[in-house]
Amino acid sequence: MAMANLTESLETDDASKINSRAQDLTEASMKLGEAIYKAQAEAPEAPEGMGDDDAGEPRGVDEDIVDADFEDLGKDDH
């Protein structure tokens, strides 16, 4: 699709032209999605140690950090 056709479609009130261009856009995005999916399927496997074992943890998390609750046993001023 030429850029002139896109610009013309954006400046029209003709519903059929708008719907036609929307369909073109949908088809183009589906082709792009298929290409991305195919490229990911053909990609080499991740190096050892980078597989599913690390999938649940965000990168850069310090493994020494412990989440804990505490109770203040000091004198209560209330």
C-alpha positions as CSV (number, residue, x, y, z in Angstrom):
1,M,0.0,0.0,0.0
2,A,1.4,3.4,-1.0
3,M,1.7,6.2,1.5
4,A,-0.6,8.4,-0.6
5,N,-3.4,5.8,-0.3
6,L,-2.9,5.7,3.5
7,T,-3.1,9.5,3.7
8,E,-6.1,9.6,1.5
9,S,-7.8,7.0,3.6
10,L,-7.2,9.0,6.7
11,E,-8.7,12.1,5.2
12,T,-11.9,10.5,4.0
13,D,-15.3,10.0,5.6
14,D,-16.0,7.0,3.3
15,A,-16.7,4.1,5.7
16,S,-15.8,1.5,3.0
17,K,-12.4,3.0,2.4
18,I,-11.7,3.2,6.2
19,N,-12.9,-0.4,6.7
20,S,-10.7,-1.5,3.8
21,R,-7.6,0.1,5.2
22,A,-8.4,-1.2,8.7
23,Q,-8.6,-4.7,7.1
24,D,-5.2,-4.1,5.4
25,L,-3.7,-3.1,8.7
26,T,-5.1,-6.2,10.4
27,E,-3.7,-8.5,7.8
28,A,-0.3,-6.8,7.9
29,S,-0.1,-7.1,11.7
30,M,-1.1,-10.7,11.5
31,K,1.7,-11.4,9.0
32,L,4.2,-9.6,11.3
33,G,3.0,-11.7,14.3
34,E,3.5,-14.9,12.3
35,A,7.0,-13.8,11.3
36,I,7.9,-13.1,14.9
37,Y,6.5,-16.4,16.1
38,K,8.4,-18.3,13.3
39,A,11.6,-16.5,14.2
40,Q,11.2,-17.4,17.9
41,A,10.5,-21.0,17.0
42,E,13.7,-21.2,14.9
43,A,15.9,-19.4,17.4
44,P,18.6,-21.5,19.1
45,E,18.0,-22.7,22.6
46,A,19.0,-20.5,25.5
47,P,22.4,-21.2,27.1
48,E,22.5,-23.6,30.0
49,G,21.4,-21.9,33.2
50,M,19.1,-19.5,31.4
51,G,16.2,-21.9,31.0
52,D,12.9,-22.3,32.7
53,D,14.5,-22.5,36.2
54,D,15.0,-18.7,36.2
55,A,11.6,-17.9,34.6
56,G,9.8,-16.8,37.8
57,E,12.5,-14.4,39.0
58,P,13.1,-10.9,37.6
59,R,16.6,-10.2,36.5
60,G,18.8,-8.4,38.9
61,V,17.2,-9.8,42.0
62,D,19.6,-10.1,45.0
63,E,19.2,-13.7,46.2
64,D,20.5,-12.7,49.7
65,I,17.4,-10.6,50.4
66,V,14.9,-12.3,52.8
67,D,11.3,-11.2,53.1
68,A,10.3,-11.3,56.8
69,D,7.9,-9.9,59.4
70,F,9.1,-8.4,62.6
71,E,7.6,-7.5,66.0
72,D,8.9,-4.5,68.0
73,L,9.6,-5.8,71.5
74,G,10.6,-2.4,72.8
75,K,8.8,-0.3,75.4
76,D,5.3,0.7,74.2
77,D,4.7,4.5,74.8
78,H,1.0,4.3,74.1
